[in-house]
Amino acid sequence: SQQGEEDPQALSIQEGENATMNCSYKTSINNLQWYRQNSGRGLVHLILIRSNEREKHSGRLRVTLDTSKKSSSLLITASRAADTASYFCATNNDMRFGAGTRLTVKP
Amino acid sequence: ETGVTQTPRHLVMGMTNKKSLKCEQHLGHNAMYWYKQSAKKPLELMFVYSLEERVENNSVPSRFSPECPNSSHLFLHLHTLQPEDSALYLCASSQDFRTGSAEAFFGQGTRLTVV
């Protein structure tokens, strides 16, 4: 089993800016998922990308996957204060998570 | 509302108490999970149940005892806990474990304080 590792650990931006966070993993995968967690609450599934996909969009979210580099990125465009949360990745339905990226969007 | 309900939302217990956390899902999922989230620590996967059988037990102390009586319910029985066990305990479910649909649904968690 393996877990994804997110970076940076923390990211602070102004409202309207784009936020990019990354996930790295060690072995081959079937899929990779991104989740979001508001402080003190459960995680919410955002998006899943399969190993044969390179990019996926959902609203203001864009996820890319580079299997050769064993990495994924999550881009949030035109960020809002409500996007303030921690973001996690997980691989292969493994259900293990890294430490996450703590995103703060300042109004 | 995610379809996964945890009770209670908050719990304060003494080190000699026995209490139980409850998780319920009516999503038709076959896999259920318990996580511990302490301040400034990664989310720790504690237990995994698939089709009501425990398939993972990640070096969790015996003072935590899980129970899965059916596919919709998951319990975490607590006894003689330590103050360092104070944390947010999260329950989740997914269609299957390590196969099929990957999307996991989480409950809102139980904030546990051990005094």
gemmi code that builds the backbone of each chain (N, CA, C; Angstrom):
import gemmi

chains = {
    "A": [
        ("SER", (0.849, -1.179, 0.000), (0.000, 0.000, 0.000), (0.886, 1.230, 0.000)),
        ("GLN", (0.338, 2.312, -0.439), (1.121, 3.542, -0.457), (0.168, 4.702, -0.258)),
        ("GLN", (0.711, 5.811, 0.129), (-0.110, 7.009, 0.213), (0.534, 8.099, -0.618)),
        ("GLY", (-0.295, 9.016, -1.074), (0.239, 10.166, -1.771), (0.792, 11.159, -0.773)),
        ("GLU", (1.732, 11.931, -1.215), (2.314, 12.987, -0.385), (2.046, 14.313, -1.069)),
        ("GLU", (1.407, 15.219, -0.331), (1.046, 16.502, -0.908), (2.106, 17.571, -0.607)),
        ("ASP", (2.244, 18.497, -1.511), (3.072, 19.667, -1.224), (2.532, 20.851, -2.017)),
        ("PRO", (2.694, 22.083, -1.554), (3.360, 22.408, -0.297), (2.513, 22.024, 0.899)),
        ("GLN", (3.074, 22.114, 2.077), (2.293, 21.836, 3.281), (1.260, 22.917, 3.511)),
        ("ALA", (1.638, 24.162, 3.161), (0.716, 25.278, 3.356), (0.861, 26.246, 2.194)),
        ("LEU", (-0.255, 26.878, 1.845), (-0.292, 27.804, 0.719), (-1.270, 28.912, 1.065)),
        ("SER", (-0.822, 30.165, 0.918), (-1.666, 31.307, 1.238), (-1.718, 32.218, 0.022)),
        ("ILE", (-2.919, 32.517, -0.464), (-3.077, 33.349, -1.656), (-4.208, 34.349, -1.440)),
        ("GLN", (-4.312, 35.297, -2.359), (-5.394, 36.261, -2.328), (-6.572, 35.731, -3.161)),
        ("GLU", (-7.744, 36.128, -2.763), (-8.946, 35.760, -3.506), (-8.781, 36.174, -4.972)),
        ("GLY", (-9.201, 35.289, -5.865), (-9.075, 35.578, -7.293), (-7.855, 34.959, -7.928)),
        ("GLU", (-6.835, 34.675, -7.120), (-5.632, 34.031, -7.648), (-5.874, 32.542, -7.841)),
        ("ASN", (-4.976, 31.920, -8.577), (-5.033, 30.469, -8.757), (-4.179, 29.789, -7.697)),
        ("ALA", (-4.606, 28.597, -7.299), (-3.856, 27.801, -6.313), (-3.479, 26.479, -6.945)),
        ("THR", (-2.217, 26.127, -6.820), (-1.740, 24.844, -7.341), (-1.106, 24.044, -6.218)),
        ("MET", (-1.545, 22.811, -6.080), (-0.924, 21.931, -5.107), (-0.607, 20.600, -5.790)),
        ("ASN", (0.383, 19.915, -5.256), (0.924, 18.742, -5.911), (0.843, 17.499, -5.039)),
        ("CYS", (0.847, 16.366, -5.724), (0.811, 15.073, -5.034), (1.825, 14.167, -5.714)),
        ("SER", (2.672, 13.529, -4.922), (3.621, 12.564, -5.477), (3.365, 11.192, -4.856)),
        ("TYR", (3.647, 10.162, -5.624), (3.442, 8.804, -5.130), (4.585, 7.937, -5.640)),
        ("LYS", (4.650, 6.697, -5.160), (5.870, 5.917, -5.407), (5.718, 4.755, -6.368)),
        ("THR", (4.559, 4.121, -6.412), (4.422, 2.957, -7.286), (3.334, 3.213, -8.325)),
        ("SER", (3.159, 2.270, -9.238), (2.167, 2.464, -10.294), (0.766, 2.499, -9.702)),
        ("ILE", (-0.109, 3.207, -10.380), (-1.470, 3.399, -9.857), (-2.516, 3.086, -10.908)),
        ("ASN", (-3.709, 2.832, -10.453), (-4.871, 2.724, -11.338), (-5.634, 4.043, -11.388)),
        ("ASN", (-5.657, 4.723, -10.247), (-6.339, 6.008, -10.224), (-5.794, 6.845, -9.076)),
        ("LEU", (-6.099, 8.114, -9.118), (-5.695, 9.031, -8.062), (-6.872, 9.952, -7.794)),
        ("GLN", (-7.114, 10.207, -6.527), (-8.256, 11.052, -6.158), (-7.783, 12.230, -5.318)),
        ("TRP", (-8.517, 13.301, -5.409), (-8.308, 14.474, -4.563), (-9.526, 14.666, -3.684)),
        ("TYR", (-9.236, 15.047, -2.428), (-10.283, 15.315, -1.453), (-10.022, 16.665, -0.801)),
        ("ARG", (-11.071, 17.196, -0.215), (-10.984, 18.460, 0.488), (-11.545, 18.268, 1.900)),
        ("GLN", (-10.945, 18.967, 2.876), (-11.444, 18.897, 4.237), (-11.505, 20.291, 4.835)),
        ("ASN", (-12.693, 20.699, 5.208), (-12.842, 21.925, 5.993), (-12.499, 21.583, 7.440)),
        ("SER", (-12.018, 22.573, 8.144), (-11.489, 22.359, 9.479), (-12.461, 21.616, 10.381)),
        ("GLY", (-12.018, 20.501, 10.956), (-12.805, 19.771, 11.927), (-13.956, 18.973, 11.349)),
        ("ARG", (-13.970, 18.788, 10.037), (-15.070, 18.056, 9.412), (-14.529, 16.891, 8.579)),
        ("GLY", (-15.453, 16.118, 7.992), (-15.024, 14.995, 7.168), (-14.492, 15.438, 5.820)),
        ("LEU", (-13.796, 14.508, 5.150), (-13.274, 14.800, 3.818), (-14.393, 14.697, 2.788)),
        ("VAL", (-14.246, 15.477, 1.731), (-15.215, 15.459, 0.633), (-14.460, 15.139, -0.651)),
        ("HIS", (-14.945, 14.142, -1.384), (-14.315, 13.745, -2.635), (-14.500, 14.851, -3.679)),
        ("LEU", (-13.400, 15.235, -4.343), (-13.468, 16.279, -5.366), (-13.443, 15.703, -6.770)),
        ("ILE", (-12.456, 14.861, -7.036), (-12.266, 14.432, -8.417), (-11.379, 13.179, -8.431)),
        ("LEU", (-11.612, 12.317, -9.396), (-10.806, 11.118, -9.600), (-10.246, 11.162, -11.008)),
        ("ILE", (-8.965, 10.831, -11.147), (-8.354, 10.754, -12.459), (-7.744, 9.363, -12.609)),
        ("ARG", (-7.993, 8.736, -13.742), (-7.501, 7.382, -13.970), (-6.104, 7.429, -14.580)),
        ("SER", (-5.397, 6.328, -14.497), (-4.001, 6.312, -14.935), (-3.849, 6.549, -16.430)),
        ("ASN", (-4.904, 6.305, -17.201), (-4.808, 6.533, -18.650), (-5.299, 7.932, -19.039)),
        ("GLU", (-5.608, 8.752, -18.055), (-6.021, 10.139, -18.311), (-4.888, 11.079, -17.945)),
        ("ARG", (-4.788, 12.181, -18.644), (-3.732, 13.155, -18.365), (-4.274, 14.414, -17.704)),
        ("GLU", (-5.540, 14.698, -17.957), (-6.109, 15.922, -17.407), (-7.608, 15.729, -17.239)),
        ("LYS", (-8.122, 16.373, -16.187), (-9.558, 16.296, -15.948), (-10.028, 17.597, -15.325)),
        ("HIS", (-11.240, 18.018, -15.681), (-11.773, 19.278, -15.192), (-13.077, 19.043, -14.457)),
        ("SER", (-13.298, 19.854, -13.438), (-14.598, 19.859, -12.772), (-14.806, 21.264, -12.225)),
        ("GLY", (-15.629, 22.046, -12.914), (-15.851, 23.431, -12.489), (-14.555, 24.210, -12.509)),
        ("ARG", (-14.185, 24.784, -11.359), (-12.938, 25.552, -11.258), (-11.729, 24.674, -10.931)),
        ("LEU", (-11.921, 23.383, -10.882), (-10.835, 22.457, -10.568), (-10.275, 21.855, -11.846)),
        ("ARG", (-8.939, 21.776, -11.877), (-8.274, 21.079, -12.966), (-7.215, 20.173, -12.358)),
        ("VAL", (-7.285, 18.902, -12.701), (-6.322, 17.928, -12.191), (-5.514, 17.397, -13.360)),
        ("THR", (-4.217, 17.312, -13.167), (-3.357, 16.676, -14.157), (-2.655, 15.485, -13.524)),
        ("LEU", (-2.269, 14.562, -14.375), (-1.581, 13.363, -13.916), (-0.427, 13.072, -14.852)),
        ("ASP", (0.749, 12.909, -14.277), (1.938, 12.545, -15.041), (2.470, 11.240, -14.454)),
        ("THR", (2.134, 10.146, -15.092), (2.522, 8.845, -14.539), (4.021, 8.604, -14.667)),
        ("SER", (4.660, 9.271, -15.624), (6.115, 9.090, -15.770), (6.855, 9.724, -14.601)),
        ("LYS", (6.294, 10.794, -14.057), (6.896, 11.469, -12.906), (6.231, 11.049, -11.599)),
        ("LYS", (5.217, 10.206, -11.704), (4.470, 9.771, -10.522), (4.005, 10.982, -9.718)),
        ("SER", (3.323, 11.867, -10.408), (2.840, 13.058, -9.722), (1.533, 13.536, -10.328)),
        ("SER", (0.812, 14.271, -9.509), (-0.449, 14.876, -9.928), (-0.501, 16.286, -9.373)),
        ("SER", (-1.232, 17.147, -10.058), (-1.432, 18.483, -9.518), (-2.912, 18.830, -9.541)),
        ("LEU", (-3.307, 19.613, -8.567), (-4.672, 20.133, -8.465), (-4.587, 21.646, -8.581)),
        ("LEU", (-5.269, 22.185, -9.569), (-5.319, 23.632, -9.768), (-6.720, 24.121, -9.466)),
        ("ILE", (-6.809, 25.111, -8.605), (-8.084, 25.773, -8.334), (-7.979, 27.167, -8.936)),
        ("THR", (-8.811, 27.452, -9.908), (-8.755, 28.765, -10.558), (-9.697, 29.745, -9.884)),
        ("ALA", (-9.359, 31.018, -9.986), (-10.199, 32.102, -9.453), (-10.656, 31.775, -8.038)),
        ("SER", (-9.693, 31.582, -7.153), (-9.998, 31.085, -5.814), (-10.919, 32.040, -5.044)),
        ("ARG", (-11.641, 31.456, -4.106), (-12.557, 32.186, -3.241), (-12.200, 31.896, -1.790)),
        ("ALA", (-12.613, 32.775, -0.909), (-12.344, 32.558, 0.514), (-12.907, 31.204, 0.969)),
        ("ALA", (-14.015, 30.794, 0.360), (-14.643, 29.518, 0.733), (-13.819, 28.305, 0.322)),
        ("ASP", (-12.785, 28.519, -0.500), (-11.900, 27.401, -0.874), (-10.891, 27.095, 0.228)),
        ("THR", (-10.833, 27.934, 1.234), (-9.933, 27.697, 2.356), (-10.250, 26.347, 2.994)),
        ("ALA", (-9.266, 25.470, 2.984), (-9.463, 24.088, 3.453), (-8.133, 23.358, 3.324)),
        ("SER", (-8.115, 22.097, 3.747), (-6.971, 21.220, 3.486), (-7.319, 20.298, 2.334)),
        ("TYR", (-6.340, 20.017, 1.500), (-6.552, 19.206, 0.312), (-5.634, 17.989, 0.371)),
        ("PHE", (-6.198, 16.818, 0.068), (-5.483, 15.559, 0.177), (-5.599, 14.757, -1.105)),
        ("CYS", (-4.576, 13.938, -1.365), (-4.682, 12.989, -2.474), (-4.601, 11.569, -1.920)),
        ("ALA", (-5.156, 10.635, -2.669), (-5.106, 9.215, -2.311), (-5.024, 8.432, -3.612)),
        ("THR", (-4.367, 7.273, -3.562), (-4.176, 6.489, -4.783), (-4.811, 5.114, -4.686)),
        ("ASN", (-5.285, 4.630, -5.850), (-5.697, 3.222, -5.976), (-6.724, 2.753, -4.961)),
        ("ASN", (-7.618, 3.608, -4.590), (-8.611, 3.210, -3.593), (-7.958, 2.738, -2.305)),
        ("ASP", (-6.726, 3.177, -2.062), (-5.998, 2.672, -0.909), (-6.505, 3.248, 0.399)),
        ("MET", (-7.144, 4.410, 0.268), (-7.758, 5.060, 1.418), (-6.753, 5.557, 2.445)),
        ("ARG", (-5.493, 5.706, 2.032), (-4.502, 6.335, 2.895), (-4.202, 7.724, 2.359)),
        ("PHE", (-4.000, 8.656, 3.274), (-3.803, 10.050, 2.893), (-2.498, 10.569, 3.472)),
        ("GLY", (-1.940, 11.565, 2.793), (-0.765, 12.229, 3.323), (-1.163, 13.323, 4.295)),
        ("ALA", (-0.235, 14.215, 4.555), (-0.477, 15.291, 5.514), (-1.339, 16.404, 4.944)),
        ("GLY", (-1.481, 16.438, 3.622), (-2.341, 17.432, 3.005), (-1.661, 18.769, 2.765)),
        ("THR", (-2.311, 19.580, 1.952), (-1.910, 20.974, 1.748), (-2.975, 21.848, 2.372)),
        ("ARG", (-2.552, 22.725, 3.267), (-3.470, 23.648, 3.911), (-3.520, 24.922, 3.078)),
        ("LEU", (-4.646, 25.171, 2.415), (-4.828, 26.355, 1.574), (-5.610, 27.419, 2.324)),
        ("THR", (-5.051, 28.617, 2.329), (-5.761, 29.771, 2.900), (-5.956, 30.783, 1.793)),
        ("VAL", (-7.189, 31.162, 1.553), (-7.511, 32.177, 0.558), (-7.998, 33.415, 1.294)),
        ("LYS", (-7.229, 34.498, 1.166), (-7.547, 35.728, 1.892), (-8.504, 36.586, 1.080)),
        ("PRO", (-9.551, 37.097, 1.729), (-10.518, 37.922, 0.988), (-9.941, 39.291, 0.638)),
    ],
    "B": [
        ("GLU", (-24.825, 16.837, 3.558), (-25.176, 15.471, 3.977), (-24.528, 14.464, 3.018)),
        ("THR", (-23.638, 13.638, 3.559), (-22.871, 12.728, 2.699), (-23.467, 11.343, 2.633)),
        ("GLY", (-24.442, 11.050, 3.490), (-24.967, 9.700, 3.553), (-24.275, 8.855, 4.598)),
        ("VAL", (-23.265, 9.410, 5.262), (-22.576, 8.716, 6.350), (-22.786, 9.551, 7.613)),
        ("THR", (-23.370, 8.930, 8.606), (-23.731, 9.648, 9.838), (-22.939, 9.097, 11.010)),
        ("GLN", (-22.300, 10.002, 11.743), (-21.551, 9.587, 12.918), (-22.193, 10.184, 14.162)),
        ("THR", (-22.254, 9.385, 15.211), (-22.737, 9.868, 16.500), (-21.861, 9.296, 17.606)),
        ("PRO", (-21.666, 10.066, 18.700), (-22.051, 11.466, 18.830), (-21.105, 12.375, 18.054)),
        ("ARG", (-21.411, 13.645, 17.945), (-20.510, 14.598, 17.288), (-19.379, 15.012, 18.222)),
        ("HIS", (-19.683, 15.059, 19.506), (-18.679, 15.420, 20.506), (-18.792, 14.435, 21.672)),
        ("LEU", (-17.640, 14.097, 22.242), (-17.622, 13.172, 23.374), (-16.457, 13.516, 24.285)),
        ("VAL", (-16.772, 13.669, 25.553), (-15.751, 13.861, 26.580), (-15.825, 12.655, 27.497)),
        ("MET", (-14.699, 11.998, 27.692), (-14.707, 10.812, 28.547), (-13.468, 10.757, 29.430)),
        ("GLY", (-13.652, 10.155, 30.596), (-12.534, 9.941, 31.493), (-11.740, 8.723, 31.062)),
        ("MET", (-10.547, 8.604, 31.600), (-9.655, 7.510, 31.183), (-10.170, 6.149, 31.607)),
        ("THR", (-11.062, 6.088, 32.572), (-11.575, 4.792, 33.008), (-12.923, 4.447, 32.381)),
        ("ASN", (-13.464, 5.371, 31.581), (-14.780, 5.140, 30.988), (-14.722, 4.152, 29.837)),
        ("LYS", (-15.905, 3.631, 29.505), (-16.088, 2.860, 28.273), (-17.174, 3.548, 27.467)),
        ("LYS", (-16.872, 3.830, 26.228), (-17.848, 4.477, 25.345), (-17.732, 3.873, 23.962)),
        ("SER", (-18.711, 4.169, 23.123), (-18.680, 3.682, 21.746), (-19.018, 4.793, 20.773)),
        ("LEU", (-18.314, 4.795, 19.656), (-18.642, 5.684, 18.546), (-19.415, 4.869, 17.515)),
        ("LYS", (-20.378, 5.538, 16.896), (-21.236, 4.845, 15.929), (-21.154, 5.497, 14.568)),
        ("CYS", (-21.171, 4.673, 13.543), (-21.178, 5.164, 12.172), (-22.233, 4.383, 11.402)),
        ("GLU", (-22.990, 5.090, 10.581), (-24.071, 4.456, 9.830), (-24.079, 4.968, 8.402)),
        ("GLN", (-24.201, 4.067, 7.437), (-24.313, 4.490, 6.042), (-25.412, 3.678, 5.362)),
        ("HIS", (-26.175, 4.353, 4.534), (-27.233, 3.696, 3.765), (-27.005, 3.945, 2.293)),
        ("LEU", (-25.741, 3.830, 1.895), (-25.353, 4.054, 0.509), (-25.175, 2.750, -0.239)),
        ("GLY", (-25.371, 1.627, 0.458), (-25.167, 0.328, -0.172), (-23.706, -0.019, -0.368)),
        ("HIS", (-22.836, 0.628, 0.403), (-21.407, 0.384, 0.271), (-20.985, -0.878, 1.000)),
        ("ASN", (-19.894, -1.484, 0.489), (-19.389, -2.721, 1.103), (-18.198, -2.499, 2.013)),
        ("ALA", (-17.578, -1.343, 1.945), (-16.376, -1.088, 2.740), (-16.597, 0.092, 3.679)),
        ("MET", (-16.104, -0.052, 4.892), (-16.193, 1.022, 5.880), (-14.854, 1.169, 6.593)),
        ("TYR", (-14.590, 2.399, 7.047), (-13.255, 2.730, 7.563), (-13.371, 3.591, 8.815)),
        ("TRP", (-12.396, 3.407, 9.702), (-12.198, 4.332, 10.821), (-10.852, 5.019, 10.663)),
        ("TYR", (-10.861, 6.351, 10.878), (-9.658, 7.157, 10.850), (-9.535, 7.934, 12.153)),
        ("LYS", (-8.271, 8.230, 12.496), (-7.984, 9.138, 13.603), (-7.241, 10.342, 13.043)),
        ("GLN", (-7.671, 11.522, 13.416), (-6.992, 12.744, 12.988), (-6.664, 13.579, 14.203)),
        ("SER", (-5.382, 13.607, 14.555), (-4.905, 14.420, 15.670), (-4.389, 15.738, 15.127)),
        ("ALA", (-4.286, 16.703, 16.019), (-3.784, 18.014, 15.624), (-2.375, 17.871, 15.049)),
        ("LYS", (-2.160, 18.478, 13.912), (-0.841, 18.549, 13.281), (-0.281, 17.186, 12.904)),
        ("LYS", (-1.142, 16.183, 12.727), (-0.700, 14.848, 12.287), (-1.502, 14.442, 11.072)),
        ("PRO", (-0.931, 13.610, 10.216), (-1.697, 13.125, 9.064), (-2.879, 12.277, 9.511)),
        ("LEU", (-3.818, 12.164, 8.632), (-4.970, 11.302, 8.859), (-4.487, 9.852, 8.931)),
        ("GLU", (-4.789, 9.172, 10.053), (-4.324, 7.796, 10.223), (-5.454, 6.812, 9.978)),
        ("LEU", (-5.233, 5.881, 9.060), (-6.218, 4.829, 8.829), (-6.079, 3.799, 9.942)),
        ("MET", (-7.155, 3.569, 10.666), (-7.114, 2.648, 11.814), (-7.572, 1.249, 11.422)),
        ("PHE", (-8.777, 1.172, 10.898), (-9.384, -0.122, 10.576), (-10.133, -0.040, 9.249)),
        ("VAL", (-10.146, -1.164, 8.536), (-10.926, -1.277, 7.311), (-11.785, -2.535, 7.405)),
        ("TYR", (-13.057, -2.387, 7.081), (-13.954, -3.532, 6.987), (-14.449, -3.631, 5.549)),
        ("SER", (-14.382, -4.823, 5.004), (-14.915, -5.081, 3.672), (-15.869, -6.266, 3.789)),
        ("LEU", (-17.098, -6.045, 3.373), (-18.130, -7.090, 3.479), (-18.188, -7.651, 4.900)),
        ("GLU", (-18.147, -6.715, 5.840), (-18.281, -6.999, 7.269), (-17.111, -7.750, 7.872)),
        ("GLU", (-16.055, -7.950, 7.128), (-14.864, -8.589, 7.689), (-13.754, -7.564, 7.818)),
        ("ARG", (-13.028, -7.622, 8.930), (-11.919, -6.706, 9.099), (-10.784, -7.122, 8.188)),
        ("VAL", (-10.367, -6.226, 7.324), (-9.295, -6.557, 6.380), (-8.008, -5.812, 6.676)),
        ("GLU", (-8.097, -4.788, 7.504), (-6.881, -4.082, 7.902), (-7.019, -3.617, 9.337)),
        ("ASN", (-5.904, -3.750, 10.028), (-5.820, -3.285, 11.410), (-4.412, -2.723, 11.541)),
        ("ASN", (-4.335, -1.400, 11.472), (-3.012, -0.786, 11.328), (-2.364, -0.469, 12.667)),
        ("SER", (-1.949, -1.501, 13.352), (-1.191, -1.346, 14.607), (-1.894, -0.434, 15.591)),
        ("VAL", (-3.165, -0.644, 15.731), (-3.954, 0.183, 16.632), (-3.985, -0.479, 18.009)),
        ("PRO", (-3.780, 0.307, 19.086), (-3.809, -0.276, 20.439), (-5.133, -0.971, 20.722)),
        ("SER", (-5.077, -1.979, 21.568), (-6.263, -2.795, 21.839), (-7.337, -2.045, 22.612)),
        ("ARG", (-7.017, -0.867, 23.122), (-8.059, -0.081, 23.795), (-9.079, 0.461, 22.793)),
        ("PHE", (-8.784, 0.326, 21.493), (-9.745, 0.631, 20.441), (-10.221, -0.698, 19.851)),
        ("SER", (-11.519, -0.933, 19.885), (-12.054, -2.206, 19.415), (-13.177, -1.958, 18.418)),
        ("PRO", (-12.973, -2.285, 17.138), (-14.022, -2.038, 16.148), (-15.019, -3.191, 16.097)),
        ("GLU", (-16.193, -2.862, 15.601), (-17.231, -3.875, 15.405), (-18.054, -3.505, 14.186)),
        ("CYS", (-18.317, -4.476, 13.334), (-19.131, -4.224, 12.136), (-20.233, -5.279, 12.082)),
        ("PRO", (-21.364, -5.033, 12.722), (-22.415, -6.042, 12.807), (-23.119, -6.306, 11.473)),
        ("ASN", (-23.131, -5.310, 10.608), (-23.709, -5.487, 9.271), (-23.095, -4.438, 8.362)),
        ("SER", (-23.427, -4.479, 7.103), (-22.738, -3.613, 6.133), (-23.079, -2.143, 6.291)),
        ("SER", (-24.095, -1.827, 7.066), (-24.495, -0.432, 7.212), (-23.968, 0.222, 8.476)),
        ("HIS", (-23.477, -0.558, 9.398), (-23.093, -0.012, 10.698), (-21.663, -0.396, 11.069)),
        ("LEU", (-21.006, 0.554, 11.701), (-19.646, 0.357, 12.182), (-19.527, 1.043, 13.530)),
        ("PHE", (-18.930, 0.338, 14.477), (-18.739, 0.905, 15.802), (-17.252, 0.932, 16.132)),
        ("LEU", (-16.901, 1.845, 17.021), (-15.558, 1.856, 17.593), (-15.725, 1.928, 19.100)),
        ("HIS", (-15.427, 0.818, 19.764), (-15.566, 0.743, 21.209), (-14.270, 1.217, 21.857)),
        ("LEU", (-14.441, 2.076, 22.855), (-13.304, 2.726, 23.499), (-13.258, 2.359, 24.978)),
        ("HIS", (-12.088, 2.007, 25.468), (-11.976, 1.751, 26.911), (-10.558, 2.031, 27.385)),
        ("THR", (-10.481, 2.565, 28.580), (-9.214, 2.956, 29.207), (-8.329, 3.750, 28.263)),
        ("LEU", (-8.905, 4.796, 27.701), (-8.141, 5.633, 26.773), (-7.178, 6.544, 27.517)),
        ("GLN", (-6.243, 7.101, 26.749), (-5.249, 8.022, 27.260), (-5.540, 9.426, 26.720)),
        ("PRO", (-5.035, 10.448, 27.393), (-5.254, 11.810, 26.876), (-4.766, 11.988, 25.431)),
        ("GLU", (-3.718, 11.283, 25.044), (-3.221, 11.434, 23.663), (-4.147, 10.806, 22.620)),
        ("ASP", (-5.171, 10.121, 23.084), (-6.172, 9.580, 22.160), (-7.212, 10.630, 21.776)),
        ("SER", (-7.134, 11.773, 22.404), (-8.039, 12.873, 22.037), (-7.773, 13.247, 20.582)),
        ("ALA", (-8.832, 13.269, 19.783), (-8.668, 13.505, 18.341), (-10.044, 13.578, 17.693)),
        ("LEU", (-10.038, 13.846, 16.399), (-11.242, 13.741, 15.582), (-11.255, 12.340, 14.969)),
        ("TYR", (-12.306, 11.590, 15.209), (-12.425, 10.242, 14.659), (-13.422, 10.290, 13.507)),
        ("LEU", (-12.935, 9.874, 12.349), (-13.745, 9.934, 11.140), (-14.080, 8.544, 10.643)),
        ("CYS", (-15.299, 8.409, 10.208), (-15.764, 7.179, 9.575), (-15.975, 7.469, 8.092)),
        ("ALA", (-15.717, 6.494, 7.255), (-15.955, 6.650, 5.825), (-16.468, 5.342, 5.251)),
        ("SER", (-17.070, 5.436, 4.076), (-17.488, 4.227, 3.373), (-17.208, 4.403, 1.890)),
        ("SER", (-17.047, 3.281, 1.193), (-16.903, 3.306, -0.252), (-17.500, 2.022, -0.813)),
        ("GLN", (-17.726, 2.020, -2.107), (-18.377, 0.870, -2.713), (-17.628, -0.411, -2.395)),
        ("ASP", (-16.333, -0.360, -2.597), (-15.489, -1.515, -2.305), (-14.151, -1.000, -1.801)),
        ("PHE", (-13.334, -1.895, -1.301), (-11.995, -1.535, -0.865), (-11.000, -2.014, -1.900)),
        ("ARG", (-10.250, -1.060, -2.460), (-9.181, -1.310, -3.421), (-9.666, -1.777, -4.783)),
        ("THR", (-10.958, -1.841, -5.000), (-11.476, -2.188, -6.333), (-12.684, -1.319, -6.608)),
        ("GLY", (-13.065, -1.249, -7.844), (-14.306, -0.566, -8.188), (-14.248, 0.926, -7.958)),
        ("SER", (-15.370, 1.483, -7.643), (-15.476, 2.934, -7.476), (-14.608, 3.402, -6.324)),
        ("ALA", (-13.849, 4.463, -6.565), (-12.903, 4.913, -5.561), (-13.483, 5.939, -4.610)),
        ("GLU", (-14.587, 6.535, -4.977), (-15.070, 7.657, -4.188), (-15.479, 7.217, -2.793)),
        ("ALA", (-14.898, 7.858, -1.805), (-15.223, 7.579, -0.412), (-16.083, 8.712, 0.131)),
        ("PHE", (-17.013, 8.350, 0.976), (-17.890, 9.317, 1.620), (-17.576, 9.309, 3.108)),
        ("PHE", (-17.363, 10.494, 3.656), (-16.977, 10.619, 5.054), (-18.126, 11.157, 5.888)),
        ("GLY", (-18.158, 10.717, 7.144), (-19.038, 11.340, 8.118), (-18.418, 12.636, 8.608)),
        ("GLN", (-19.149, 13.340, 9.458), (-18.680, 14.623, 9.967), (-17.708, 14.463, 11.125)),
        ("GLY", (-17.574, 13.256, 11.631), (-16.586, 13.000, 12.665), (-17.131, 13.110, 14.073)),
        ("THR", (-16.424, 12.481, 14.997), (-16.674, 12.627, 16.425), (-15.438, 13.252, 17.042)),
        ("ARG", (-15.630, 14.391, 17.675), (-14.525, 15.061, 18.370), (-14.443, 14.465, 19.769)),
        ("LEU", (-13.395, 13.699, 20.025), (-13.225, 13.004, 21.296), (-12.191, 13.716, 22.153)),
        ("THR", (-12.551, 13.949, 23.387), (-11.624, 14.517, 24.363), (-11.538, 13.555, 25.534)),
        ("VAL", (-10.325, 13.130, 25.846), (-10.096, 12.230, 26.983), (-9.485, 13.041, 28.110)),
        ("VAL", (-10.161, 13.033, 29.245), (-9.684, 13.842, 30.374), (-9.207, 12.950, 31.519)),
    ],
}
model = gemmi.Model(1)
for chain_id, residues in chains.items():
    chain = gemmi.Chain(chain_id)
    for i, (resn, *xyz) in enumerate(residues, 1):
        res = gemmi.Residue()
        res.name, res.seqid = resn, gemmi.SeqId(i, " ")
        for name, pos in zip(("N", "CA", "C"), xyz):
            atom = gemmi.Atom()
            atom.name, atom.element = name, gemmi.Element(name[0])
            atom.pos, atom.b_iso = gemmi.Position(*pos), 0.0
            res.add_atom(atom)
        chain.add_residue(res)
    model.add_chain(chain)
structure = gemmi.Structure()
structure.add_model(model)
structure.setup_entities()
